[in-house]
Amino acid sequence: MYHKLKEGALLIADAHYPNHQKEQFIKLLDAILLKKIKITQLILVGDIFDLLVGNSPYLKKRFKKEIDKLNAIAKDIDVIYLEGNHDFYLKPLFKNIKIIPINNQPYITTLNNKKVAISHGDKFNTPIIYKIYTKVIRNPIILKILPDKIAKNKLKSMQKKSICKKLPNFKKYINNIKKYNNYDIIIEGHYHQGKIIQNYYAMPSFACNKEVAIIKNGEIKYINLKDIF
């Protein structure tokens, strides 16, 4: 069922909902749900929410409508959700969706007989301190003992965070990432760059410019939301 990327697939990365492009993100989900736009698959490449942790009662209640919309979409089409560094431990929330935790990334699929590796983007070529930090915050035991008030305060504090900027020497950086991925096509989010460099696709951030990726005529193309509706 999930062995290949289909013509008409839609990929979204780094929406950072609800602190960025809130109305536009809901508009897109509603359009998919109501079949105003027709897609064959929905691939969520992490950090779709600015903070969503599956065992947080506050976050589960806060985003119930959005979670329900995604689960409803998944009743009609394949939905794959690659966990990011802002959204993780998601299996309890999304019963109809294939969840790919960070330790199971990259998610390997195909496009026109080419091997494709999809990751959120914070797994390879990252500092050791960052690796330790993300491992700790994703630990179910740690998550259980953290007061739910922390999640509420953290989500609110992220409103002030600047997330849209170009990274210097990004081409050199991704050359190091590619050493970990011996695949024909590499797709990653996390960096908010919206660039295509050889076989590496740095996904655009929906939060920054309302762009997504689509599979059209067998190719991965970036497209702005205004060109969809």
C-alpha positions as CSV (number, residue, x, y, z in Angstrom):
1,M,0.0,0.0,0.0
2,Y,2.8,2.4,0.8
3,H,5.5,1.0,-1.5
4,K,5.7,3.9,-4.0
5,L,5.1,7.6,-4.5
6,K,2.1,8.0,-6.7
7,E,1.3,10.5,-9.4
8,G,-0.7,13.2,-7.7
9,A,0.9,12.7,-4.3
10,L,1.1,15.9,-2.1
11,L,4.0,16.4,0.3
12,I,3.9,19.0,3.1
13,A,6.7,19.9,5.4
14,D,7.2,22.3,8.3
15,A,3.8,23.9,8.6
16,H,4.4,24.6,12.3
17,Y,0.7,24.9,12.9
18,P,-0.9,26.9,14.6
19,N,1.7,29.6,15.0
20,H,2.3,30.0,11.2
21,Q,-0.2,30.1,8.3
22,K,-3.0,28.8,10.5
23,E,-5.9,29.7,8.2
24,Q,-4.1,28.5,5.0
25,F,-3.2,25.1,6.5
26,I,-6.8,24.4,7.6
27,K,-8.0,25.6,4.2
28,L,-5.7,23.1,2.6
29,L,-6.8,20.2,4.8
30,D,-10.5,21.1,4.2
31,A,-9.9,21.2,0.5
32,I,-8.4,17.7,0.6
33,L,-11.1,16.4,2.8
34,L,-13.9,17.8,0.7
35,K,-12.1,16.7,-2.5
36,K,-12.0,20.2,-3.8
37,I,-8.4,19.3,-4.7
38,K,-7.7,15.7,-5.7
39,I,-4.6,13.9,-4.5
40,T,-3.6,10.3,-4.4
41,Q,-1.4,10.4,-1.3
42,L,-0.6,12.8,1.5
43,I,3.0,12.7,2.8
44,L,3.6,14.8,6.0
45,V,7.3,15.4,6.3
46,G,7.4,16.4,9.9
47,D,6.9,19.5,12.1
48,I,3.4,19.8,10.7
49,F,2.5,21.1,14.2
50,D,4.6,23.5,16.1
51,L,4.2,21.1,19.0
52,L,2.3,17.9,19.1
53,V,3.2,15.1,21.5
54,G,1.0,12.1,21.6
55,N,0.7,11.6,25.3
56,S,-0.1,15.3,26.2
57,P,-3.7,15.6,27.2
58,Y,-3.6,19.4,26.6
59,L,-2.2,19.1,23.0
60,K,-4.5,16.2,22.2
61,K,-7.5,18.4,23.2
62,R,-6.1,21.5,21.7
63,F,-5.7,19.9,18.2
64,K,-8.6,17.5,18.3
65,K,-10.3,19.0,15.2
66,E,-7.1,19.0,13.2
67,I,-6.3,15.4,14.3
68,D,-9.8,14.3,13.3
69,K,-9.4,16.0,9.9
70,L,-6.2,14.1,9.1
71,N,-7.6,10.8,10.3
72,A,-10.7,11.4,8.1
73,I,-8.5,12.2,5.1
74,A,-6.6,8.9,5.7
75,K,-9.9,6.9,5.3
76,D,-9.9,7.8,1.6
77,I,-6.2,8.1,0.7
78,D,-2.8,6.9,1.9
79,V,-1.4,9.3,4.5
80,I,2.1,8.9,5.8
81,Y,3.4,11.0,8.6
82,L,7.1,11.2,9.3
83,E,7.7,12.5,12.8
84,G,9.7,15.6,13.2
85,N,11.4,17.3,16.1
86,H,8.2,19.3,17.0
87,D,5.8,16.4,16.5
88,F,6.4,12.9,17.8
89,Y,5.0,9.9,19.7
90,L,2.1,10.3,17.3
91,K,0.8,6.7,17.0
92,P,-1.8,7.1,19.8
93,L,-3.4,10.0,17.9
94,F,-3.5,8.9,14.3
95,K,-5.2,5.5,14.0
96,N,-5.6,5.6,10.2
97,I,-2.2,7.0,9.3
98,K,1.1,5.3,8.8
99,I,3.5,6.9,11.3
100,I,7.3,6.9,10.7
101,P,9.2,7.6,13.9
102,I,12.7,9.2,13.6
103,N,14.5,5.9,14.3
104,N,12.7,4.4,11.3
105,Q,13.7,7.2,8.9
106,P,14.5,7.5,6.1
107,Y,11.3,6.1,4.8
108,I,12.2,4.2,1.7
109,T,9.9,4.3,-1.3
110,T,10.1,4.5,-5.1
111,L,9.2,7.0,-7.8
112,N,9.5,5.7,-11.4
113,N,11.7,2.8,-10.3
114,K,14.1,5.2,-8.5
115,K,14.7,4.6,-4.8
116,V,13.6,7.5,-2.7
117,A,14.6,8.2,0.9
118,I,12.3,10.6,2.9
119,S,13.3,12.0,6.3
120,H,12.1,14.9,8.4
121,G,15.8,16.0,8.2
122,D,17.1,16.2,11.8
123,K,18.7,12.8,11.9
124,F,21.8,12.9,9.7
125,N,24.8,15.2,10.0
126,T,23.6,16.8,13.3
127,P,25.8,17.7,16.3
128,I,26.1,15.1,19.0
129,I,24.5,17.5,21.6
130,Y,21.5,17.9,19.4
131,K,21.2,14.1,18.9
132,I,21.2,13.6,22.7
133,Y,18.6,16.4,23.2
134,T,16.2,15.0,20.6
135,K,16.6,11.4,21.9
136,V,15.8,12.6,25.4
137,I,12.7,14.7,24.5
138,R,11.3,11.8,22.4
139,N,11.7,9.3,25.3
140,P,8.2,8.0,26.3
141,I,9.3,7.8,30.0
142,I,10.5,11.4,30.1
143,L,7.3,12.5,28.4
144,K,5.2,10.8,31.0
145,I,6.8,12.6,33.9
146,L,6.7,16.1,32.4
147,P,3.8,18.2,33.6
148,D,1.3,19.0,30.8
149,K,1.7,22.7,31.7
150,I,5.1,22.6,30.0
151,A,3.5,21.7,26.7
152,K,1.1,24.5,26.9
153,N,3.8,27.1,27.7
154,K,6.2,25.7,25.1
155,L,3.6,25.9,22.3
156,K,2.8,29.5,23.3
157,S,6.5,30.5,23.5
158,M,7.1,29.3,19.9
159,Q,5.0,32.1,18.5
160,K,8.0,34.4,18.9
161,K,10.5,32.1,17.2
162,S,11.9,33.2,13.8
163,I,12.0,30.1,11.6
164,C,12.3,31.5,8.1
165,K,15.9,32.1,7.0
166,K,18.4,31.0,4.4
167,L,21.2,28.9,5.7
168,P,24.7,29.8,4.6
169,N,26.8,27.0,2.9
170,F,23.7,24.8,2.7
171,K,25.0,23.0,-0.4
172,K,28.2,21.9,1.5
173,Y,26.0,20.9,4.4
174,I,23.8,18.6,2.4
175,N,26.8,17.0,0.7
176,N,27.5,15.6,4.2
177,I,23.9,14.5,4.6
178,K,24.0,12.7,1.3
179,K,26.9,10.5,2.6
180,Y,24.3,8.8,4.9
181,N,21.8,8.2,2.0
182,N,22.8,6.2,-1.0
183,Y,19.6,6.6,-2.9
184,D,18.5,8.0,-6.2
185,I,16.4,10.8,-4.6
186,I,16.6,12.3,-1.1
187,I,13.8,14.3,0.3
188,E,14.1,16.2,3.7
189,G,12.2,18.9,5.5
190,H,13.5,20.6,8.7
191,Y,15.7,23.2,7.0
192,H,13.0,25.4,5.5
193,Q,15.0,26.0,2.3
194,G,12.9,25.0,-0.6
195,K,15.8,24.1,-2.8
196,I,16.6,21.3,-5.3
197,I,20.3,20.5,-5.5
198,Q,21.0,17.5,-7.8
199,N,19.1,14.6,-6.3
200,Y,18.5,16.3,-2.9
201,Y,15.2,17.9,-2.3
202,A,15.2,20.4,0.6
203,M,11.4,20.7,1.1
204,P,10.0,24.2,1.3
205,S,8.4,25.2,4.6
206,F,4.7,25.6,4.4
207,A,5.0,28.0,7.4
208,C,7.4,30.3,5.5
209,N,5.9,30.6,2.0
210,K,2.8,28.3,1.7
211,E,4.7,26.0,-0.6
212,V,4.2,22.2,-0.9
213,A,5.6,19.5,-3.2
214,I,3.5,17.5,-5.7
215,I,4.3,14.6,-7.9
216,K,3.4,15.7,-11.4
217,N,4.3,13.9,-14.6
218,G,6.6,11.7,-12.6
219,E,8.6,14.5,-11.1
220,I,8.7,16.3,-7.8
221,K,7.7,19.9,-8.1
222,Y,7.4,22.7,-5.6
223,I,4.1,24.7,-5.9
224,N,2.6,27.6,-4.0
225,L,-0.8,27.2,-2.4
226,K,-2.2,30.1,-4.5
227,D,-1.6,27.9,-7.6
228,I,-3.6,25.0,-6.2
229,F,-6.9,26.8,-5.5
